[in-house]
């Protein structure tokens, strides 16, 4: 009986679950990245690079599942352009486009790690900082368009995984010297 009641919605349920998983995984990955980049765990015996990489790859996989399974959704009936190109979908265009941009940014920035030697470590680090913007766009997408966005359980889950990352992001942004300020004595 459960199989027959979920069958028409299987693609939507799968996409929804993958979207939630992507939000959770990316939020934890951003936290770990900010901890490492902000030197919170440096010289404390913790090497979180492999954990950060694994979370990043899992996030990318769930983003792809989130988008691709929508192709089978019988309510939206999207085509490939609707899920891959910003501002093409007629369904909640702004929030859908925010999610598409966030997804592509996460994929490109996440995979850029494997081109770090070609890009150069310093340039790659500057490029990788844009991951925070991609994550914020993904968060906005989930809160603006997500089916569960107004439910207590979703808001609680979102707060649990995003508030620590947001705090670390603000600490990081506030602690960085502005380019206008000189760090050398006069």
N, C-alpha and C positions, 0 to 999 in steps of 0.2 A: 504494500500500500504506500509506504514512504517513497519507494522508487518511482511509482507512477505519479505521485504528487510533485516530486522534484524534477522529474525528467524534462518537462517543458522549460524549466528555469535553470537547468544544470549549467549552461554556459554563463548565465548572469551570476549565479551563486559562486561559480569558480572564479570569475573575474573579480567579484566583490571580495572573496577571501584572499585572492592574490594581491589585490590593492591594499587590504588591511595588513597583510604580511609585508608588503613593500614599505608601508609606512613605519611599521615596527622595526624592521631590519635596517632601513635607512636611518632612522632616528638613533638607534644604538650605534650604527656605524659612524654617524656624524659625531656623536658623543665621544667615541673612542678616538676618532681623528682629531677632534679639538683638544682632547686630553693630551695626545701625543704632540700635536703641533704647538700647543700652548705651554709645552714643557712641564705639564703637571705630573707626568709619570717618568720624565727623563731622569736618569741616574738613580732610580729607585728600584732597579732590578726587574722592572716590568717591560717586556717586549711584546707589545700588542699589535705589531705589524701584520702577523699572519691572521689574527682574529679580525682586524680591520679589513684585510683583503678578502677573507672568507665572507664576512658580512656584506661587503661590496658586491661580490659575485652573486651571492644569494639575492641581494636586492635587485640586481640587474635581471636575474632569471625571473623573479616575481613580477617585475615591471613588464617583461615580455609576455608572460602568461596573462597578466591583467589585461593587456591590450588585445592580444591575439584571440583569447577566448570570447571576447565581445563579438567577433566575426560570426559566431554561431548563435548569438542572442536573437530570439524570435520577436522581441519587442522593438529593440532599436534598429535591427537589420542594417548595421553599418557595413560599409565597404572598406577596403584597405586604406583609401584616402581619408576616410572619416576618422580612422584611428591613428593615422601616421602623419597627417599634415594639419598644422594649426589652422583654425578658422574655416575649415571645410565642412565639418559636421554641423548640422542644423540643430543638434540636441545640446542645449546649454552651452552654446558656442564659446563663451568666455572661459568658463571653468574647464570645459573639455580641452580647449586650446592651452590653458595653463598646465594641465596634466600632460599634454603631448610635448610641450616645450620642456617641462621638467623631466619627462622620461628620456627624451633625446639628450638633454644636457647630462643627466646621470649616466647614460650609456657611454657617451663620448668622453666625459671626464673620468669615469671609472676605468674605461679601457685605456685611457691615455697613460696610465701607470706603466703599461707594457711597452710604451714608446718613450719612456722617460729618458733612456740613454740617447735617443735621437733628438729629443726636444731639449735636453739639458736639464739637470736637476733643479737649478734655480728657476728657470722658466717654467718647468713643470709645477713646482710648488706654487708659483703665482697663478698659474692656470687652474690648479686644483682647488684654490680658494673659492672659485666660482661654484663649487659643489654645494656650498651653503645656500646660495641663491636657488639652485635647482631643488634642494631639499625644501626650502621655504615655499617655492612654487608648488611642489607636490603636496605639501601640507595644506596650502590654500585650495588646491584642487579637491582634496579629500573633504575639507570642511565646506566647500562651496557646492560640490556636486554629489558627494557621496550619499548613497541611499540612507545610510545610518547616521548622517552628520548631526542630526538633532537629537539623537537618542542619548540617554544618560550613560549607557555602557560604552558607547563609542567615544563620547567626550571624555570620560574617565580614562579609557585606554589611551586616547590621544594625549591627554595631559600627562599621564604617567611616563610616556616615552618621549614626548617632545619638550616638556618644561625643562628637564635637565640639559638637553641639547641647546635650547634657547638661552638658558642662563650661561652656559659655557660660551656660546656664540657672542653674547653681549659682553662677557668678560674679555673675550679675545678682541673684539672690536674696540672696546674702551681702553685696553692696555697697549694697543699698537700706537706707536708714535705717528703723528700725521706727517705727510711728506713735506709740508711747509716748515715744520720744526727741524732745526738742525740738531744733530746729536753730538756735534763737536763743540768744544768750548770756544768762546770768542777770544 
